[in-house]
């Protein structure tokens, strides 16, 4: 049986490929389990410094499986309200928590349609680049639902509140060029060059000391919910930590010697 998420590491970069193309990579229980496990694995592995998330086949992720919705079966459509709540918390909502706690920078390489929870999945990554065939849709209202997987938290932080309202209230699909204009993606590239471009970006990220990179991401992420004073206090503490790493010393030495750094994760 095929893996629901393919985990592949080359150098310091892991590529996670959603691998249920028959449903356009709808978010299945198997994908949930595999993505959460992959995030935990990466957090414990200092040989990884960046992650690329993409989809197999023609789509990035179609989000919820509409055919399964019609059956109204499973934890997300239980006749008991408490069971539905638990179904979300212990099911699909594990993904935003796992990706939010992912220690290394993440890049969504959006290769096709990213719809509903699939759009939200791309938003959970730190950076998004899109194929010129990509389409985004915050489409929950089309099926009479609210965003149940964190999209209402992530989307305004990415595109601003007005655009988030527009995308959510209309449910309209947004093409790649419009997504770039909205700030939803940072770059649009030719479809066949998407993974090459994602890996070039990842290479520019992973050339930095591993501990410093992970703690820099934590500082940036946490700063969104901090006062300036709290941010400065955290920055001072993290600065004290990284200055005691061998890799930080190597980074300075390499810069002075005009050569690439050789980092060990120590």
N, C-alpha and C positions, 0 to 999 in steps of 0.2 A: 504494500500500500504506500502511495506517495506521501512524502512529508507535507504537512499543511503549510509549514514555513521552512524554506531552505536556508540553512546557516552556512555561510562560506566566508572564510577568513583568508585574506591575502595581505601579508605584511601586518600593519597595524590597523587595517580597515576590515570590518565585518560587513558583508552584504546580507540582508535579510530579504528574502523574496517570498511574498505571499503566493501560495502555490495551490490554489483551488480555482483554476481558470474556468472550469465548467459552470461556476456560479458567479463569474467575474470577481472572484476573491471576496465574496460576501463574508462578513465577519461571523465565522462559525465558532462553536465551542473549541474545536481543535485549533483554530487560529489563535483564539484567546490564550489557550494553554501554552502554545508554542511561543508566542510573542512575549508573554510574561516570563517564561523560562529563559528565553534568550536574553532578556534585559538583566535578569538575575545573574546569568552566566557572565555577561559582559562586565557587570559591575565588579565581579570578583576576579577579573582577568586583566592584569595591568599590561598585557601585551596588546590590548585593544585600545585605540585612541579615537576612533570615529566609527559611526554606523551609517550605512545607506539602506533605506527601506524602499522597496519597489514591489511591483506586482508581476506575476507571470501572465502571459497571454496578452489580450488587447486592453485590459482594464487594470487600473491601480486597485480599486476596491469599490464594489457597488453598495457597500454598507450593509443594511439589513436585507435578509432574504425575503422578498415580497411574497413569494409563493408560500413560504413557511408562515408569514404573517397571516395570510388568508385562512390558514388552518387553525390559527389561534391556539397553538399547542406549545407546551414547554413553559419554562419558568418566567419568560418575559410576557406571557399572556395567560397567566394563571387566573382562575376565577377568584382567588383570594388575593386581596390587595397586598397583604404582608409578604406573600410568596413572590409576587411580582417585584416588589421592592428588593427582596433578597436576591432574586434572579438577576437584577441589574447589578447590584453591589458585588455579588460573588461571580458575576459573569463578565459582560462586556466592559463594565466600569473598572475592572482590573487593568485594562490596557492603558487608559489615561494615567492611572496612578503609577504604573510601571514605567511608562515613557517619561513622565514628569520627574521620576526619581532616577532615570538613566544618567549615569555620571559622565558619559562621554558625549560630545556633540553628535547630533543626528541630522541626517539629510534625507528628506523625502524626494525620491526621484519618481515623479508622477508621470507614468507612461501612458495613461489613458484616462478613462472616466474615474473620478473620485467623487462619489455621490453619497449624501447622507452621512452615515457613520464613516464612510470611506473618505469623505472630505474632511471630517473631524480628525481622522487618523493622520492625514497629512499635516493638519494644524498642530498635532501633538509633537511633531518633529521641530527641531530648532530652525532648520533652513529648508526651503522648498525650491526645487528647480523643476521645470515642467517640459515635457515633450510638446511640440507644436500640435499634437493630437489630443492633449489633455483637456478635460472638461471638469469643472467643479460645480457642485450643487449642494446647498444647505437646504435639503428638500423634504424635511420631516413633515411639514404641513401638507405636502402632497398626499401623504397617507394618514393624515389626521393625528400625527404624533408631535411631541416636543422632542428636542434634542436630549437624548437620555444618556449620552456618553461623554459629556463635557464640552460639547461644541459651543454652548452658550457662554462658557468661560474662556475658551481658547480663541474663538473667532473675533470678538471685539478687541482682544489684545493684539491681533495680527493686522486687521484691516480698519480698526476704529469702529466706534459705536454706530455711526450713521450707515456705513457700508454693511455692517453686520445686520442691522435692522433690515436693510433693503434685501440682502441675500436671503435672510430667514423668512421675512414676511411674504416675499414674492415666490420663493422656491425656484426662481429662474436659474438656468444653467449658465455658467460663466466660462467662456473659452480661455485659452492660455494667455493670449495677449491682453485680454481684459483683466485676468487674474494678476498679471504683472503690473498693470496700471493701478490696480487696487492695492498693491503691496502684498498680495496673497502669496505670490512667488517672487523670487529675486531674479530669476532668469528663465527665458524660454529658449529652447534649443531644438534643432532638428531631431525628429523622433529617433533615428538610427544612431544619433550621437549622445543620447541621454545618459547612459551609464558611463560612457567615456568622460563626459563632462562632470558627472557626479564624482567619479574617481579622481579627476584632476583637482576638484575642490577639496575632497577628502585628503589628498596628498598635501595640500597647502596647510591643512589643519594639523595633521599628525606629525609634522616636522618639529613640533614643539614638545617640551618636556611633559611626560604623561601626568605626573601629579599636578603640576602647575596648570595644565589644560583642564583637568577635571575640576579643580578647585575654582578656576576662573569661571567655568560654566555654572557652578553652584552659586558663586557670588552674583553673577548676572541674573540668574533665575530668581534668587531670593530677594534681590534688590527691588523687584516689582512690588513687594509687600512690606518694604522697610522704610523707616524714616532715614534721612541723611545721616543722622548720628549713629543709628544702628548699622547702617551700611559701612560707615568708616570704621566702626569698632570691629565688624566682621572682616573687613579688608585688612586691618592691622593684624588680626589673629591669623588669617590665612597667609599673609605675607611672612609672618614669623615661621609658619610651618614650611613653606616652600623654600625659604632661605636655608633650611637645614637639610635639603635633599642634595644628593650628589649631582642629579641632573641639572639643577639650577646653576651650580658651579660650572658644570660642563657647558651650559648654554652661554655663559659669559665668556668662557675661555674660547669657545668655538667662534663667537662673534668677533672677538679680538684677533683671532687667527684667520678670519675670513674663510671659514670652512663650515660644512654642515655639522650639526651636533650629533654626537653618538650617545643616545639615551638608553638607559637600562631599566627605567622604572624604579630607581632607587634614589 
